[in-house]
Amino acid sequence: MAYFDLTGQTAIVTGGASGIGLAISRRLAAAGATVAIADMNLAAAETAAASVPGAFAIQVDVADWASVEAAWAAVIVRTGQIHILVNNAGIAGKAAPLWEQDYSDWTKCIRVNMDGVWNGCKAVIGHMREHKYGRIVSIASVAGKDGNPNMTAYSATKAAVIGFTKSLGKEVATDGICVNAVAPAVVRTPILDQLTPEQVKYMTDKIPMRRTGEPEEIAAVVHFLASPDCSFVTAQTYDASGGRSTY
């Protein structure tokens, strides 16, 4: 018996062209899924898809409702059904104390990290309810639990993802749909380039394992939550933090 088998299923992974998203795309494809690598950068998505068996690229701006709605409709036309949605696309935002930020720094994080999750879920939830099956996994962060200084917008939006996950998971608990989140600590991806070395050190020093996570380690947790084996787990947030968060 193969556990966490995804043969015959279609998964959408936003921000799937690099970092955690690419690791998730590879993991789900290796389990048998057809993976739509959804990214704003179509060229990067196409390059990523070429390296992932069973994957194809699709361009999407998760912050734009019309873009998401059209992209998900295109995936349904191509594959027939969306079984899995992984809301991975996100930005770190400006690393600075609040008095050194402006309103655009705040709204940019909200548009991508919060609106992006809402748009992705809203565009697929009716489809999943119709088919009485679905797995939604959103990438949150331990910053959404603990709050990282100099990352107010990021921390707030990731806290919102956790709250949204709890709420939506309860709304569709009898529809065959499981909705969960994963809260990583700092992971070695290109998103770290948006932060200062001091900010990265602050986050890493809080991890008992004394290292950053690897994208593949996050993908392993997502794989379970995206699978049929995840049948009695919903509205939860799974930490992948090297011991940083224990609640």
Secondary structure, DSSP 8 states (H G I E B T S, - for coil): --TT--TT-EEEEETTTSHHHHHHHHHHHHTT-EEEEEES-HHHHHHHHHTSTTEEEEE--TT-HHHHHHHHHHHHHHHS---EEEE--------S-GGG--HHHHHHHIIIIIHHHHHHHHHHHHHHHHHT-EEEEEE--THHHH--TT-HHHHHHHHHHHHHHHHHHHHTTTTTEEEEEEEE--BSSGGGGGS-HHHHHHHHHT-TT-S-B-HHHHHHHHHHHTSTT--S--SEEEEESTTS---
